[in-house]
Amino acid sequence: MCVYMYLQLQSMWKEFVNDTYTCCCPAFWSVYEAVHGQTATCIDAVLHTVKRLVEVTGRWPQSNRSLLKIINRNAGDFWSNVVYTKTIDISTYDLPGCSSVTFSYVDPVFIWIQRCNALCGAGISLQWTPKKLCHPHTDEEMYGAGIEYSLLMRNATAEIPVNGNVALFNISWDGGDVGYGHRSAVPIVVQVMNTNSMSPLAVGLLGYLPYIEVAEGCKTGASYIKAKKYLLQV
């Protein structure tokens, strides 16, 4: 997708956000902003309770589900423009009842641009020009003071057209080795690396690692293990 298309997408996103805001009263969004990082159950309980206790003027959905319905009906469906779905064939591994896996994800470039906008909006600077840092006495080149002093940015910038800026991506996922026994979903995230900030605003969700749906007894077999590795690479 060309740069012009991403400019269009950003304009469409701004329009979608504005239309979404008008779907509910301002007081609703103030409450929703305070709890949107909580579980869906918690959000639903807060919205329902506040609506029951406080007299409000304007539309006030009492659950995430009803909110999404209102948004889809009044603001439209923006996400179909940036969400892609692929079918990955794993039939060669002869897994019982599972010959393919569906993988849906958000356009990584769109998410990266959105995260850059969020960082700029928060006053966090982005780095686009490679720099060289030397020891004041030995003139030996030093690293670690920031992404702009890295060989990564220097080498990447050298390979792009003149007057261009390099967009540094980091894509990672949570493998689950953080103390939890089982995970039903493993998030894949993209991170803006053109910044020296540790702000969570630099990170955006792309999707979740696809899951091979087979019986538990099949998950110890060699075919399943090979199929899982293949799926991860794809």
Secondary structure, 3 states (H helix, E strand, C coil): CCHHHHHHHHHHHHHHHHHHHCCCCHHHHHHHHHHCCCCHHHHHHHHHHHHHHCCCCCCCCCCHHHHHHHHHHHCCCCHHHCEEEEEEECHHHCECCECEEEEEEECHHHHHHHHHHHHHHCCCCCCCCCCCEECCCCCCEECCCCHHHCHHHHHHHHCCCCCCCCCCEEEEECCCCCCCCCCCCCEEEEEECCCCCCCHHHEEEEEECCCCCCCHHHHHCHHHHHHHHHHHHC
